[in-house]
């Protein structure tokens, strides 16, 4: 055996690179969320990699120039092609910056019962993923070659460690079984107030085995005496200010925890139009006291403890119980029936000077989303479909008609 020496060969070099701006984004699909890699904005994720071929007549045989090759006296051409591949170092750096791959095992939560019987939490729980990065890189390289739009990430879901009192452990409250999360950045001060006050009502709640969770029952009311303030809510074809506006952020986050935990969903309805706060679309749950409720069943063999908290402008619902081995996988959103928002509706107002306008509400395109959830447990798999139909809404604009005197 001897090593091929490049100096003894005639090399034909062919450059065939793909520019970052010509590559379509690739969506990384996890069990409970999706992240898009946009190569136009993240060109550092790509690199040009040489691939060598031994050319024998019409044949091109892939070779590794570092390998030992059989001895031969005949010279052949080597063709080198530069192809676009994922940069392993930069992909690992990008993933490390994402909260989805944070290391929850480095954090822990202590749960105890206070003197008055109230549940006390110490520490901040998180979830994350252990990702097989080498396998992910291979899948992404293949997706680039085959011009695929998405890749299912080889990853394992992990949660923060939990320390629980013996009293709670006897009730089946031992570990994190699900976490729901949503982002409310861009919300008004009033909306943020209602989100925090509403979420606090659920903190420390315990559901017994087989019990039905009712969001509205726990919420009970949205009176001013409980700290709620007026803010916009969707009512029919209008958006009006009412006490507690923004509480659907809380119900949506609770729904996401129940969804990813594999709990049977008994009542859930999407909003009338696609609200930007609830991305990814199709994973929202609208509520309205006396009319719309969000409900699910605790079908585990023990009690379920709920913790709620906010971190920066993210809201979390954490479910503690006993892991019964169920596996949950989400697929979606599958989007169809797109409808462009109608022409804006203009209202005349004498409260504004002529020529001046004010945007009352933004436009919303209409479409249909579908998510599939697979819950596998004890050899059986159940598929649930969560369908949301969002209406197309026009923007609403106030146009001034007040005439202003020249001396004003």
C-alpha positions in Angstrom: 0.0 0.0 0.0 1.2 3.5 -0.7 -0.3 7.0 -0.4 -1.4 8.9 -3.4 0.6 12.1 -3.8 -1.2 15.1 -5.3 2.0 16.3 -6.9 2.2 13.3 -9.2 -1.3 13.8 -10.5 -3.0 16.1 -13.0 -5.8 17.8 -11.1 -8.9 19.3 -12.7 -10.5 21.7 -10.2 -14.2 22.6 -10.7 -15.8 25.1 -8.4 -19.5 24.7 -7.9 -20.6 26.7 -4.9 -24.1 27.8 -3.9 -24.4 31.4 -2.7 -26.1 31.9 0.6 -28.7 34.3 -0.9 -29.9 31.6 -3.3 -30.6 29.0 -0.5 -34.1 28.7 0.9 -34.4 28.8 4.7 -34.5 25.4 6.5 -36.8 24.9 9.4 -35.5 22.8 12.3 -38.4 20.8 13.7 -38.4 19.8 17.3 -41.2 17.8 19.1 -42.8 21.0 20.4 -41.4 23.9 18.4 -39.7 24.9 15.3 -36.7 27.2 14.5 -35.9 28.6 11.1 -32.3 29.0 9.8 -32.3 31.8 7.3 -29.0 31.6 5.3 -29.3 35.1 3.9 -29.2 36.5 7.4 -27.0 33.7 8.8 -24.5 33.2 6.0 -21.8 32.2 8.6 -23.6 28.9 8.9 -22.4 27.9 5.5 -18.9 26.9 4.2 -17.4 25.8 0.9 -16.1 22.2 1.2 -13.9 20.4 -1.4 -15.1 17.0 -2.5 -12.6 14.9 -4.5 -13.4 12.4 -7.3 -11.2 9.9 -9.1 -12.0 10.2 -12.8 -11.7 7.0 -14.8 -13.2 7.4 -18.2 -16.9 8.4 -17.7 -16.8 7.3 -14.0 -16.3 9.7 -11.1 -15.5 7.9 -7.9 -15.6 9.9 -4.6 -12.3 9.5 -2.8 -10.6 10.8 0.4 -7.0 12.0 -0.5 -6.0 11.1 3.1 -6.8 7.5 2.7 -4.5 4.7 1.6 -5.2 3.7 -2.0 -4.0 0.6 -4.0 -0.7 1.1 -5.8 -0.8 1.7 -9.5 1.5 2.9 -12.2 -1.2 4.7 -14.2 -2.1 8.3 -13.6 -5.7 9.4 -13.4 -7.3 12.8 -13.2 -8.7 14.0 -9.9 -11.6 16.3 -10.0 -12.3 18.6 -7.1 -15.7 20.1 -6.6 -16.5 22.8 -4.0 -19.9 22.3 -2.5 -21.9 24.3 0.0 -22.2 22.6 3.4 -23.0 23.5 7.0 -20.2 24.9 9.1 -20.0 22.6 12.1 -18.3 25.2 14.3 -20.7 28.0 13.5 -23.8 25.8 13.8 -22.7 24.7 17.3 -22.1 28.3 18.2 -25.6 29.3 16.9 -27.3 26.5 18.8 -25.5 27.3 22.0 -27.0 30.8 21.9 -30.6 29.5 21.7 -32.6 29.0 24.8 -33.9 25.7 23.3 -30.5 24.0 23.9 -29.9 25.6 27.4 -28.7 23.1 29.9 -31.6 22.7 32.4 -29.7 20.0 34.4 -27.5 22.8 35.7 -30.5 24.4 37.3 -32.8 22.9 39.9 -36.1 23.7 41.6 -37.1 23.1 45.2 -40.8 22.8 46.0 -42.2 22.8 49.5 -45.4 23.5 51.4 -45.6 26.6 53.6 -47.1 26.8 57.1 -50.4 28.0 55.6 -50.5 25.1 53.1 -49.3 27.3 50.2 -46.9 25.9 47.7 -43.5 27.5 47.6 -41.1 27.4 44.7 -37.3 28.1 44.7 -35.3 28.2 41.5 -36.3 28.7 37.9 -37.2 25.6 35.9 -36.4 25.2 32.2 -36.6 22.7 29.5 -34.2 22.1 26.6 -32.9 19.6 24.2 -29.8 17.3 24.0 -29.1 17.5 20.3 -27.0 15.0 18.3 -25.2 17.8 16.5 -23.1 15.6 14.2 -26.2 13.8 13.0 -28.0 17.2 12.6 -25.2 18.5 10.4 -25.5 15.5 8.1 -29.2 16.0 7.8 -28.8 19.7 7.0 -26.2 18.9 4.3 -28.6 16.5 2.8 -31.4 19.0 3.0 -29.3 21.6 1.1 -28.5 19.1 -1.7 -32.1 17.9 -2.0 -33.5 21.4 -1.6 -35.7 20.4 1.4 -37.5 23.1 3.5 -37.3 21.3 6.9 -35.3 18.9 9.0 -36.5 16.9 12.0 -33.8 17.4 14.7 -32.4 14.3 16.4 -32.8 15.5 20.0 -34.0 14.4 23.4 -36.1 16.6 25.6 -34.7 17.3 29.1 -36.0 19.3 32.1 -34.4 20.9 35.2 -33.9 18.7 38.2 -36.6 19.0 40.9 -36.4 18.5 44.7 -39.9 17.9 46.2 -41.0 17.3 49.8 -42.1 13.8 50.8 -45.6 15.0 51.3 -45.9 16.1 47.7 -44.1 13.1 46.3 -46.7 10.9 47.9 -49.3 12.7 45.8 -47.3 11.9 42.6 -45.6 15.4 42.3 -42.0 14.4 41.6 -40.7 16.0 38.4 -41.4 18.3 35.5 -43.7 16.7 32.9 -44.4 19.6 30.7 -43.6 23.3 30.1 -45.6 25.8 28.1 -44.1 29.1 26.9 -45.2 32.2 25.0 -43.7 35.6 24.4 -45.6 38.9 25.0 -43.0 41.4 24.0 -44.6 44.5 22.4 -47.6 44.4 24.8 -48.9 47.6 26.4 -48.4 48.2 30.1 -52.0 47.3 30.7 -51.8 44.0 28.9 -48.6 43.1 30.7 -50.4 43.8 34.0 -53.3 41.5 33.2 -50.9 38.8 32.0 -48.9 38.8 35.3 -52.0 39.1 37.5 -53.9 36.4 35.6 -50.9 34.0 35.6 -50.5 34.4 39.3 -53.9 33.0 39.9 -52.8 29.6 38.6 -49.5 29.5 40.5 -49.5 26.6 43.1 -52.8 25.1 41.8 -53.0 21.3 42.2 -55.1 19.0 40.0 -56.1 15.6 41.4 -55.8 12.4 39.4 -58.5 12.3 36.7 -59.6 15.9 37.5 -60.7 18.3 34.7 -58.8 21.6 34.5 -61.0 24.6 33.7 -59.2 27.8 33.0 -62.3 30.0 33.7 -63.0 28.2 37.0 -59.6 29.0 38.4 -59.6 32.5 36.9 -63.0 33.1 38.5 -63.3 36.8 37.7 -61.4 39.8 36.2 -62.6 42.5 38.6 -60.6 45.6 39.3 -60.4 44.6 42.9 -58.2 41.6 41.8 -55.7 43.9 40.0 -57.1 43.6 36.5 -57.2 46.7 34.2 -59.0 47.5 30.9 -57.3 46.5 27.7 -58.2 45.4 24.2 -60.1 42.1 23.6 -61.6 40.6 20.4 -65.4 40.8 20.4 -67.1 39.6 17.3 -65.9 41.8 14.4 -64.5 44.5 16.7 -61.6 45.0 19.1 -62.7 46.8 22.3 -61.3 47.6 25.7 -62.5 45.5 28.6 -61.3 44.5 32.0 -58.6 41.8 31.8 -57.7 42.2 28.1 -54.7 40.1 27.3 -55.6 37.1 29.5 -55.6 34.9 26.4 -51.8 35.0 26.6 -52.2 33.1 29.9 -54.7 30.5 28.5 -52.6 30.1 25.4 -49.5 29.3 27.5 -51.5 26.8 29.7 -52.8 25.1 26.5 -49.2 24.7 25.2 -48.2 23.0 28.4 -51.1 20.6 28.2 -50.5 20.0 24.5 -46.8 19.2 24.8 -47.5 17.1 28.0 -49.8 14.9 26.0 -52.9 15.6 28.1 -56.4 15.1 26.6 -57.7 18.5 25.5 -61.4 18.8 26.1 -62.2 22.4 25.1 -60.1 24.8 23.1 -60.8 27.4 20.4 -58.5 29.6 18.4 -58.9 33.4 18.1 -60.9 35.0 15.4 -57.8 36.3 13.7 -54.1 35.5 13.8 -52.7 37.4 16.8 -48.9 38.1 16.5 -48.4 37.4 20.2 -49.3 33.7 19.7 -46.7 32.6 17.2 -46.3 29.9 16.0 -49.8 30.2 14.7 -52.3 27.5 15.5 -51.2 27.0 19.1 -53.4 29.6 20.8 -56.4 29.2 23.1 -59.0 32.0 23.4 -61.0 32.4 26.6 -63.9 34.6 27.6 -65.6 34.3 31.0 -69.1 32.8 30.7 -68.5 31.8 27.0 -65.2 30.3 26.0 -63.2 28.1 28.3 -60.0 26.0 28.0 -60.2 22.6 29.6 -58.1 19.4 29.7 -57.9 16.2 31.8 -55.1 15.1 34.2 -55.0 11.5 33.0 -51.8 10.6 34.9 -51.7 8.3 38.0 -51.0 11.2 40.4 -51.7 14.8 41.1 -50.5 17.6 38.9 -49.0 20.8 40.3 -48.9 24.1 38.3 -46.3 26.8 38.5 -46.4 30.0 36.6 -43.8 32.8 36.2 -42.5 35.4 33.8 -38.9 35.8 32.7 -38.1 38.9 30.7 -41.2 39.0 28.4 -41.8 35.3 28.3 -44.6 33.6 30.2 -44.2 30.0 31.5 -46.6 27.3 32.7 -44.8 24.4 34.4 -46.6 21.1 35.2 -45.1 18.9 37.9 -46.2 15.3 38.2 -44.9 11.8 37.5 -43.5 10.8 34.1 -45.5 7.8 32.9 -43.4 7.2 29.8 -45.7 8.8 27.3 -44.0 10.3 24.2 -45.4 13.4 22.5 -44.7 14.6 19.0 -46.1 17.6 17.2 -46.2 18.2 13.5 -47.2 21.5 11.9 -48.2 24.1 11.3 -49.7 23.1 7.9 -51.0 26.3 6.4 -53.7 26.6 3.7 -56.6 28.7 2.5 -54.6 31.9 2.6 -56.8 35.1 2.2 -55.3 38.5 1.9 -56.6 41.2 4.3 -59.4 43.3 2.9 -59.1 46.9 1.9 -58.7 49.1 5.0 -61.8 50.6 6.6 -61.6 54.4 7.0 -63.6 56.2 9.6 -64.0 60.0 9.5 -63.4 61.9 12.7 -63.8 65.5 13.6 -61.4 65.0 16.5 -58.4 64.9 14.2 -57.3 67.8 11.9 -58.0 67.3 8.2 -55.3 65.2 6.5 -54.2 63.5 9.7 -54.8 59.8 10.2 -54.6 57.4 13.1 -54.2 53.6 12.9 -56.9 52.0 15.1 -56.0 48.4 14.3 -53.6 46.6 11.9 -54.6 44.3 9.1 -54.6 40.5 9.5 -54.4 38.0 6.7 -56.7 35.0 6.9 -55.6 31.3 6.7 -56.1 27.9 8.1 -53.5 26.0 10.3 -53.4 22.4 11.2 -51.2 20.8 13.9 -51.0 17.0 14.5 -50.2 15.6 17.9 -49.1 12.0 18.4 -49.2 10.7 21.9 -47.6 7.2 22.4 -48.1 5.3 25.6 -48.1 1.6 26.5 -47.8 0.5 22.9 -50.7 2.7 21.6 -50.5 5.9 19.6 -53.3 8.5 19.5 -53.3 11.3 16.9 -55.1 14.5 17.6 -55.7 17.3 15.1 -55.8 20.9 16.2 -57.3 23.1 13.5 -57.5 26.9 13.5 -59.3 29.0 11.0 -58.3 32.7 11.1 -60.4 35.3 9.4 -58.9 38.0 7.2 -59.4 41.4 9.0 -59.0 44.8 7.4 -56.9 47.6 9.0 -59.0 50.3 10.6 -58.0 53.9 10.1 -59.3 57.1 11.6 -59.1 60.0 9.2 -59.4 63.6 10.4 -62.0 66.0 9.0 -61.6 68.9 11.3 -60.9 72.1 9.6 -58.2 74.2 11.2 -58.2 78.0 10.9 -55.1 79.5 9.5 -54.4 81.5 12.6 -54.6 78.4 14.8 
